[in-house]
Amino acid sequence: MAYTLGDLARVAHATLRGDEKAEIEGVAPLNKASAREVAYCASPRYRALIPGSAAGALILQACDADLFAGNVLLCADPRTAFARIASVLYPPEKVAPDRHPSAVIHADASVAPDVAVGAQAVIEAGAILESGVVVGPGAIIGERCVIGSGTRIEARVVIMHDCVIGKNCVISPGAVIGGEGFGYVREPDGRWLKVPQLGRVVIGDDVDIGANTTIDRGALGDTVIGDGVKLDNLIQIAHNVKIGDHTAMAGCVGIAGSAVIGKRCLIAGGAGIVGHITVGDDVEVTAMSFLKGSVEGPGRFSSSLPATSADAWARNVGRFRHLDELARRLRRAEQTIKQILSGGKR
């Protein structure tokens, strides 16, 4: 469906320079967009592509507007404006509220009339699915779960018993919500004894959870994911973790049990956060970093070592072994220098 640039300017909260009646029906990159598509530039590295773009309109900051002779949507943040426009041009596919004959829905489950249930999906006893929920093929909704209105459960998602999912969430294929937390105690003879995991997972509204991400149920209390949280693929959230509203995490992040993550945090790919620590609001953890202790926000934290040649790394590892000795020698040298400067004897 096509929209006029006037309509899209209002959607994007942008100022239009050009023909408000020009029609746009898609989005594309700067160097590939056609006359009925819109593109954007938000980085100086792509500014050279602006003058030659054939796009029907470009989303630009004011400092770049003079580089393009055509229609321009002016705004402070082109990425945000582009996302708003793309959401209008490519709305989520509407799913008819059908129930596949192979789906298994327990007689004691409460399923709203307009819920769509895919092939071989299972909805167990006591589950409550509110209006507009979509359950994909092969998904399993456990006993006494509550799924809020408008939430989309994709193919082969597993939501274990008693979990609560808020409204307008998206849970991508293969995610597991409410699996057993990694809870064990070691007996005197060295064997491991499993601790029953009795809590739930409680997820707020407007949460997106990526493919094959796992969120463990609490041991006694609940694992809690706040409103607006965005989790990428292959993330591990351990039992009793608390994640504040509007925090985002990239792929392969791992968070150990009982860690508390604040609001609006950004956790980059591959980062690890140990258990029983607190991360304040507005904290950014850079890629592959290891957060070992509590930190207050706002702030940006890094701990990873960049890759280098194997030979150089081997030499550095050898030097690391002598760091303690070198530190002691340095302290002795400093003390000697202070004594000399103060006129004392060595």
C-alpha positions in Angstrom: 0.0 0.0 0.0 1.3 3.4 -1.0 1.3 6.5 1.3 1.9 10.1 0.5 5.0 11.9 1.7 2.7 14.2 3.7 1.3 11.2 5.6 4.7 9.7 6.2 6.1 13.0 7.4 3.4 13.0 10.1 4.1 9.4 11.0 7.9 10.1 11.3 7.5 13.4 13.1 9.6 15.0 10.4 9.5 18.2 8.4 8.9 17.7 4.7 10.8 19.6 2.0 9.1 18.7 -1.3 6.0 17.3 -2.8 3.6 16.2 0.0 1.5 14.3 -2.6 4.3 12.1 -3.9 3.5 8.4 -3.2 5.9 6.0 -1.4 5.3 2.3 -1.3 8.6 0.9 0.1 12.0 1.4 1.7 15.5 0.7 0.3 19.2 1.5 0.8 20.5 4.9 -0.4 22.1 3.5 -3.5 19.3 1.2 -4.5 16.1 3.1 -3.8 13.7 4.0 -6.6 11.3 6.9 -7.2 8.6 5.2 -5.1 10.9 4.2 -2.2 12.3 6.1 0.8 15.9 5.8 2.2 17.8 7.4 5.0 21.3 8.5 5.9 22.4 8.7 9.6 26.1 8.2 9.3 28.8 10.4 7.7 30.4 7.4 6.1 27.4 7.2 3.7 27.1 10.9 2.9 28.8 10.5 -0.5 25.8 8.4 -1.6 23.2 11.1 -1.0 23.6 13.2 -4.2 23.3 10.3 -6.5 20.4 8.6 -4.8 17.3 8.0 -7.0 15.0 7.7 -4.0 11.6 9.3 -4.0 12.6 10.8 -0.7 15.5 10.8 1.8 15.3 11.0 5.5 18.1 13.3 6.5 19.4 15.6 9.3 19.4 19.3 8.5 23.2 19.3 8.0 22.8 16.9 5.1 19.7 18.3 3.5 21.4 20.4 0.9 23.2 17.4 -0.6 20.0 16.1 -2.1 17.9 17.9 -4.7 14.8 15.8 -4.3 12.2 15.3 -1.5 13.6 15.4 2.0 12.1 14.4 5.3 14.1 16.5 7.9 14.5 15.2 11.4 17.0 15.0 14.3 17.2 11.2 14.2 16.8 9.6 10.8 17.0 6.0 12.1 14.0 6.5 14.3 12.0 8.2 11.6 12.9 5.4 9.2 11.7 2.8 11.7 8.4 4.6 12.1 7.9 4.8 8.3 8.9 1.2 7.7 6.5 0.0 10.4 3.6 1.8 8.5 4.7 0.5 5.0 5.3 -3.1 6.3 2.7 -3.8 9.0 2.7 -7.2 10.7 0.8 -9.8 8.7 -2.7 -10.3 10.0 -3.4 -13.9 11.0 -6.9 -15.2 10.8 -8.3 -16.6 14.1 -8.3 -20.2 12.9 -7.5 -23.3 15.0 -5.8 -26.0 13.1 -7.4 -29.4 13.4 -4.2 -30.9 14.7 -3.9 -28.4 17.6 -4.6 -29.8 21.0 -6.5 -27.4 23.3 -7.4 -28.7 26.8 -11.0 -28.4 27.7 -10.1 -26.4 30.8 -8.1 -23.8 28.9 -9.6 -20.3 28.4 -9.0 -19.3 24.8 -10.5 -16.1 23.4 -12.6 -16.6 20.2 -10.2 -14.6 18.0 -7.0 -16.5 19.0 -5.2 -18.2 16.2 -3.7 -21.6 16.9 -1.3 -23.3 14.5 -0.7 -26.9 13.5 0.3 -29.3 16.3 0.3 -26.5 18.9 -0.6 -27.6 22.5 -2.5 -25.5 25.0 -2.7 -27.1 28.4 -5.2 -27.0 31.3 -5.9 -23.7 33.0 -4.0 -21.6 30.4 -5.6 -18.3 29.6 -5.1 -16.8 26.1 -6.5 -13.3 25.7 -7.9 -11.6 22.6 -5.7 -11.5 19.4 -3.1 -14.0 20.6 -1.3 -16.0 17.9 0.1 -19.4 18.7 2.5 -20.7 16.0 2.9 -24.3 14.8 4.3 -26.7 17.4 4.2 -24.2 20.2 3.4 -25.4 23.7 1.6 -23.3 26.3 1.9 -24.9 29.7 -0.7 -25.3 32.5 -2.1 -22.1 34.0 -0.1 -19.8 31.8 -1.5 -16.4 31.0 -0.8 -14.8 27.6 -1.8 -11.2 27.2 -3.8 -9.8 24.3 -2.0 -9.3 20.9 1.0 -11.4 21.8 2.5 -13.5 19.1 4.0 -16.9 20.0 6.0 -18.2 17.1 6.6 -21.7 15.9 8.0 -24.3 18.5 8.1 -21.8 21.4 7.8 -23.6 24.8 6.2 -21.7 27.6 6.3 -23.8 30.8 3.6 -23.9 33.5 2.4 -20.9 35.4 4.3 -18.3 33.4 2.8 -14.9 32.6 3.4 -13.1 29.3 2.1 -9.5 28.9 0.4 -7.8 26.0 1.7 -7.2 22.5 4.8 -9.3 23.0 6.7 -11.3 20.2 8.4 -14.5 21.2 10.4 -15.9 18.3 10.8 -19.5 17.2 12.4 -21.9 19.5 12.5 -19.7 22.6 11.9 -21.5 26.0 10.2 -19.5 28.7 10.1 -21.0 32.2 12.5 -23.9 31.9 14.1 -25.3 35.0 16.7 -23.1 36.5 20.2 -24.5 37.1 19.7 -25.1 40.8 21.8 -27.7 42.6 23.6 -28.2 45.9 26.6 -30.4 46.4 26.3 -33.3 48.8 29.3 -34.3 51.0 30.1 -37.3 48.8 30.4 -34.9 45.7 27.1 -35.7 44.1 24.7 -33.0 43.0 21.2 -32.7 44.5 18.6 -30.8 42.4 16.8 -27.9 44.1 13.1 -27.7 43.0 12.5 -24.5 41.0 9.2 -23.2 42.3 8.9 -19.7 40.8 7.6 -18.4 37.6 8.7 -16.2 34.7 6.7 -12.9 34.5 7.1 -10.9 31.3 5.7 -7.4 30.9 4.1 -5.7 27.9 5.7 -5.0 24.5 8.6 -7.4 25.1 10.4 -9.0 22.1 12.3 -12.3 22.7 14.6 -13.7 20.0 14.9 -17.1 18.6 16.2 -19.9 20.9 16.6 -17.5 23.8 15.9 -19.2 27.2 14.5 -17.6 30.4 14.6 -19.8 33.4 11.9 -19.8 36.0 12.7 -18.6 39.5 13.8 -20.9 42.3 11.4 -19.4 44.9 10.5 -16.0 43.6 10.0 -15.1 40.0 12.2 -14.2 37.1 10.9 -10.8 35.9 11.3 -9.1 32.5 10.0 -5.5 32.5 7.9 -3.7 29.9 9.5 -3.0 26.5 12.5 -5.2 27.0 14.2 -6.4 23.7 16.2 -9.6 23.8 18.1 -10.9 20.8 18.6 -14.5 19.7 20.5 -17.1 21.9 20.4 -15.3 25.2 20.4 -17.1 28.5 18.6 -15.5 31.4 19.0 -17.6 34.6 16.6 -18.0 37.5 15.5 -15.1 39.6 17.0 -12.5 37.3 15.2 -9.1 37.2 15.5 -6.9 34.0 14.2 -3.4 34.1 11.9 -1.7 31.6 13.2 -1.0 28.1 16.6 -2.7 28.5 18.0 -4.3 25.3 20.4 -7.2 24.9 22.2 -8.4 21.8 22.8 -12.1 20.9 24.6 -14.6 23.1 24.5 -12.5 26.3 24.5 -14.7 29.4 23.1 -13.5 32.8 23.6 -15.7 35.9 21.1 -16.2 38.6 19.6 -13.4 40.7 21.3 -10.6 38.9 19.3 -7.4 38.8 19.6 -5.3 35.6 18.2 -1.7 35.6 16.1 0.2 33.2 17.2 1.3 29.7 20.4 -0.7 29.8 22.2 -1.8 26.6 24.0 -5.1 26.9 26.1 -5.8 23.7 26.6 -9.2 22.1 28.4 -12.0 24.0 28.6 -10.1 27.3 28.5 -12.0 30.5 27.0 -10.9 33.8 27.6 -12.8 37.0 24.9 -13.6 39.5 23.7 -11.7 42.6 25.0 -8.3 41.4 23.1 -5.1 40.6 23.5 -3.1 37.4 22.0 0.4 37.6 19.8 2.2 35.2 21.2 3.4 31.8 24.3 1.2 31.9 25.9 0.1 28.6 28.1 -3.0 28.6 30.2 -3.4 25.4 30.5 -6.5 23.4 32.2 -9.6 24.9 32.7 -7.8 28.2 32.5 -9.6 31.6 30.8 -7.8 34.4 31.9 -9.3 37.7 30.6 -6.8 40.2 27.7 -4.4 40.8 27.9 -1.0 38.9 25.9 2.1 39.2 24.4 3.9 36.2 24.6 5.7 34.0 27.9 4.5 32.6 29.7 2.5 29.9 31.7 -0.6 30.9 34.1 -2.7 29.0 36.5 -5.6 29.9 37.3 -7.5 26.7 40.7 -7.9 25.1 40.9 -7.4 21.3 42.4 -10.3 19.3 46.0 -10.1 18.3 48.4 -12.4 16.5 49.0 -15.7 18.2 52.7 -15.1 18.6 52.1 -11.7 20.3 49.5 -13.2 22.5 51.8 -16.0 23.6 54.5 -13.4 24.5 52.1 -11.3 26.5 50.8 -14.3 28.4 54.3 -15.0 29.4 54.7 -11.5 30.7 51.4 -11.7 32.6 52.9 -14.4 34.8 55.4 -11.9 36.0 53.0 -9.0 36.7 52.9 -9.5 40.5 56.7 -9.6 40.7 57.0 -6.5 38.5 54.5 -4.6 40.7 56.5 -5.4 43.8 59.7 -4.2 42.1 58.0 -1.0 41.0 56.7 -0.3 44.5 60.2 -0.7 45.9 61.7 1.6 43.2 59.1 4.2 44.0 59.9 4.1 47.7 63.6 4.4 47.0 63.0 7.4 44.7 60.9 9.1 47.4 63.6 8.6 50.0 66.2 10.1 47.7 64.1 13.1 46.9 63.4 13.7 50.5 67.1 13.6 51.4 66.8 10.3 53.3 69.2 7.4 53.0 68.7 4.4 50.8 
